[in-house]
Amino acid sequence: MPDAPFENLRLVLMNEALPIGMAIWKRIEDQGVVSVVDTFSSSEDPFGELKVEGDLDARSLRTKLDQVRPGLGNPVIKVTVAVEDQNSDNQLCLDDDDALKLILTRIGERLDLLEIYLRESKA
């Protein structure tokens, strides 16, 4: 989404920075500032460790924000969906009756295969 830099910033803050901040906050409340400093001095990946640690609290906060305004806490990510209309049997011009018969025949064949599979799995 290069056309929405503020939305990208918000996504990064909600998904990356918030869990780390929540973990730091909780560590300071529970164990003091020293525990946060120890994480940065003893861990090879302190940000990754803090992100995992704070993920549950961040998820809870995002859910509460969504209750205030949907999409505020758990941002809605825009997606583009394209559906290509193809006929698997390469039948280009069928009237409604022919198309219905073809589809019903295909369904019947698949039901027969399913029945055979179920019968063999019980044996």
Secondary structure, 3 states (H helix, E strand, C coil): CCCCHHHHHHHHHHHHHHHHHHHHHHHHHHHCHHHHHHHHHHCCCHHHHHHHHHHHHHHHHHHHHHHHCCCCCCCCCCCCCCCCCCCCCCCCCCCHHHHHHHHHHHHHHHHHHHHHHHHHHHC
